[in-house]
């Protein structure tokens, strides 16, 4: 799937549950990606198999595989809603570059202390 340059926002749960969606091309014009926008897609599952923090256009969209201490990279400007949903993080360092933290970002992060 190729998202056109005219798109600037991908809303909450936009493609959530589209389990067969395996390829996504997101243009630089996208400056907002809502919580769980790609939850349950093959595309996101494949990315999560390669790394713990999934970042698109300086937007952290998923960190649910993270454990222990997490440091958000300095280039990140937004953390999408539900990004750390049910993760095992214990502490998190958020840089000044982050200007937006989405709803339920740390929902069910029962180990989070700092």
C-alpha positions, 0 to 999 in steps of 0.5 A: 500500500502506498499512502499518497503525499497529500496525506498528513495524518493517519488516525487512531486505529486507521489500519488496525486489524488489517492482518494481511497488510504487509507493505506500507509506504508512508510519505514524509508528508505524514506528520501524525500517526495515531495510536494503534494505527497499524496494530495487528498488521503484518507490516508492523509485526515484521518491523517488530521482529527486527527492532524494539522501537518502531519509528516512522518520520520521527514518530515513535509508533510502537515500543511494545517489545521494549523491556527494562530501561528505554531511552527515546532517541533525540530525533523523536518528536511524537510518541503515538498513543498505545506505543508502549501498550502492555510493555515491560519497561521499568524506566523511560527517558524522553528527550526535549524533542518530544512535543506530543505523547499520545493517549494511553501511551503507557497503558498497562505498563505495570513495571514502569517506575521512572 
